[in-house]
C-alpha cells in the first residue's frame, strides 16, 4: 500500500504540473527574421521566419501588404505549389520569376500575442541582366618601340547598350593627345609611341546592369634596341619601382587608387601594408599586411589589389584619413618600399547664409535666401563600389531601392 500511495502521489504531481504547463502562455518572438534578397530568374528563394513561444506560434506571410494565409500551402504536400511554407515557417518560392518580386513579411501568432517582422524585399532579375563580359579574357600586356604604333584590344559583350572607354592609371594619367584613337571594335590605338606613353591603362565596359574593368601594362622600349632583341626574352631587371604610389585626397564615399608598378627578377611580388609613423619614419610589420598582387588577406572588404599591384580602397570613410599605405617589392634580391598617404575629406554641401540686418535690394528678392555653393575638393571618383572576381576584374552593380523605377525595382 505504501508503494501504491507513492505512485499515486507521483501521478497526481505529474497531472498537476502538466495542467499548469498547459496554462502557461509565452508570447511569440521571431528569432530568425527574413532578409532582403536578390536572385536570378529560375533560382529558388527562401525567406526564414523561425520563432519561439508557448504554445508554438503559427506563422503567416504577407506579400505587398496582402495576406497569403488563405492560399499558401505546406511544402510537405506531394503537389506543393511554387510558393509554399515549411514547418519551421520558412517561405519558399521555387523557380522564381520576375513577377515574384515584391515586399514580404511574416507574422507569428499564438494565444499570448503576436509579433510581426520588418518588411523585406525580393528582387528577381532577368537572366540577361548581367554586367558585360570580356570576350577575349581582357587585354594583355604590350611591349613596343618608341616611334611605333600599338593597339590595345578590348572586346566586351552583354545585354543592352554597352559603353567602353579607356583611361590611363599611371604617369600623367592622360591619353596621348592627337596620337590616340578608339576604334570601332573598342580597341585603343596609340601612334608614334613616346616613352611617356608607358604605364597602366584600364579598359572599362558598362551597361545598365553593372561594369567590368581590366588593366593592361604598356612598355615602351628605346629605339636602339633591335626588333629581334625586344621580341626575345629580356634579362631580369634589378628590383625597383617603375611607378610609385602618389598621395591621394578623396571625398567620403569615393575610391582611392594607389598605383604601384614593381619591376624585378622572376618571382618578384608586390605587397601592401598599413604603415604608421614613428619618430619621423614609416614602420610596419607582418601583422599590418593587406595582401599581395591579386589577393587580399585583410578582413577589410574595402581593400582590393589588382594583379598589376594597384591598391584600391572603395567607399572610403573618415576612419581612413591620414592612413599610410606602404607598397613593397620583394624578390630574392631583397625588398624595396615606398609609402603613400590617404587624406579623406567630408563632402561639402551648399551653405545657406542670411544676415538679420540684410535688407532686400529689390522686391523680387523678398523671401529669398542667398546660397553660397562651396565646391567639393578631392580626386575624381574612378570606380563604383564593386567586387573583384578572377584576378583584376572588377564587377560593380548599379544601386537600386524599392519604390523607384529608375533605381531598378520598378513599380510593384
C-alpha positions, 0 to 999 in steps of 0.5 A: 500500500505504501508503494501504491500511495507513492505512485499515486502521489507521483501521478497526481504531481505529474497531472498537476504540473502538466495542467499548469504547463498547459496554462502557461502562455509565452508570447511569440518572438521571431528569432530568425527574421527574413532578409532582403534578397536578390536572385536570378530568374529560375533560382529558388528563394527562401525567406526564414521566419523561425520563432519561439513561444508557448504554445508554438506560434503559427506563422503567416506571410504577407506579400505587398501588404496582402495576406497569403494565409488563405492560399499558401500551402505546406511544402510537405504536400506531394503537389506543393505549389511554387510558393509554399511554407515549411514547418519551421515557417520558412517561405519558399518560392521555387523557380522564381520569376520576375513577377515574384518580386515584391515586399514580404513579411511574416507574422507569428501568432499564438494565444499570448500575442503576436509579433510581426517582422520588418518588411523585406524585399525580393528582387528577381532579375532577368537572366540577361541582366548581367554586367558585360563580359570580356570576350577575349579574357581582357587585354594583355600586356604590350611591349613596343618601340618608341616611334611605333604604333600599338593597339590595345584590344578590348572586346566586351559583350552583354545585354543592352547598350554597352559603353567602353572607354579607356583611361590611363592609371599611371604617369600623367594619367592622360591619353596621348593627345592627337596620337590616340584613337578608339576604334570601332571594335573598342580597341585603343590605338596609340601612334608614334609611341613616346616613352611617356606613353608607358604605364597602366591603362584600364579598359572599362565596359558598362551597361545598365546592369553593372561594369567590368574593368581590366588593366593592361601594362604598356612598355615602351622600349628605346629605339636602339634596341633591335626588333629581334632583341625586344621580341626575345626574352629580356634579362631580369631587371634589378628590383625597383619601382617603375611607378610609385604610389602618389598621395591621394585626397578623396571625398567620403564615399569615393575610391582611392587608387594607389598605383604601384608598378614593381619591376624585378627578377622572376618571382618578384611580388608586390605587397601592401601594408598599413604603415604608421609613423614613428619618430619621423619614419614609416614602420610596419610589420607582418601583422599590418599586411593587406595582401599581395598582387591579386589577393587580399588577406585583410578582413577589410572588404574595402581593400582590393589589389589588382594583379598589376599591384594597384591598391584600391580602397572603395567607399572610403570613410573618415576612419581612413584619413591620414592612413599610410599605405606602404607598397613593397617589392620583394624578390630574392634580391631583397625588398624595396618600399615606398609609402603613400598617404590617404587624406579623406575629406567630408563632402561639402554641401551648399551653405545657406547664409542670411544676415538679420540686418540684410535688407532686400535690394529689390522686391523680387528678392523678398523671401529669398535666401542667398546660397553660397555653393562651396565646391567639393575638393578631392580626386575624381571618383574612378570606380563604383563600389564593386567586387573583384572576381578572377584576378583584376576584374572588377564587377560593380552593380548599379544601386537600386531601392524599392519604390523607384523605377529608375533605381531598378525595382520598378513599380510593384 
